[in-house]
């Protein structure tokens, strides 16, 4: 289920970065870059430590 912003501050990536967080779109891109090859819809913490196939 994709995340839906509730206010203008939620839609502004700079507001996320000011608080030391990644905006949702950037976080989704990082997860997809690391786990895009796994057939999982809802990754868990342990999935980030699985080595991709060669």
C-alpha contacts under 8 A as a table, 3 or more apart, distances in Angstrom:
res1	aa1	res2	aa2	distance
3	X	24	X	7.54
5	X	8	X	7.70
5	X	10	X	5.23
5	X	11	X	5.86
6	X	10	X	6.29
6	X	11	X	7.97
7	X	10	X	5.24
7	X	11	X	6.69
8	X	11	X	5.17
8	X	12	X	6.45
9	X	12	X	5.21
9	X	15	X	6.22
10	X	13	X	7.57
10	X	15	X	7.37
10	X	16	X	7.57
12	X	15	X	5.56
12	X	16	X	7.10
13	X	16	X	5.27
13	X	17	X	6.42
13	X	22	X	7.69
13	X	23	X	5.23
14	X	17	X	4.99
14	X	18	X	6.03
15	X	18	X	5.19
15	X	19	X	6.72
16	X	19	X	5.46
16	X	20	X	6.62
16	X	21	X	5.10
16	X	22	X	5.96
16	X	23	X	5.49
17	X	20	X	4.92
17	X	21	X	5.06
17	X	22	X	5.91
17	X	23	X	7.02
18	X	21	X	7.37
22	X	26	X	6.22
22	X	27	X	5.96
23	X	26	X	5.46
23	X	27	X	6.28
24	X	27	X	5.04
24	X	28	X	6.08
25	X	28	X	5.14
25	X	29	X	6.28
26	X	29	X	5.02
26	X	30	X	6.28
27	X	30	X	5.12
27	X	31	X	6.26
28	X	31	X	5.18
28	X	32	X	6.09
29	X	32	X	5.10
29	X	33	X	6.02
30	X	33	X	5.07
30	X	34	X	6.25
31	X	34	X	5.22
31	X	35	X	5.74
31	X	36	X	7.29
32	X	35	X	5.12
32	X	36	X	4.44
33	X	36	X	5.66
34	X	37	X	7.85
34	X	48	X	7.17
35	X	38	X	5.42
35	X	43	X	7.93
35	X	47	X	7.48
35	X	48	X	7.08
36	X	39	X	7.76
37	X	52	X	7.39
40	X	43	X	5.97
43	X	47	X	6.08
44	X	47	X	5.42
44	X	48	X	7.53
45	X	48	X	5.89
45	X	49	X	7.81
46	X	49	X	5.59
46	X	50	X	7.21
47	X	50	X	5.50
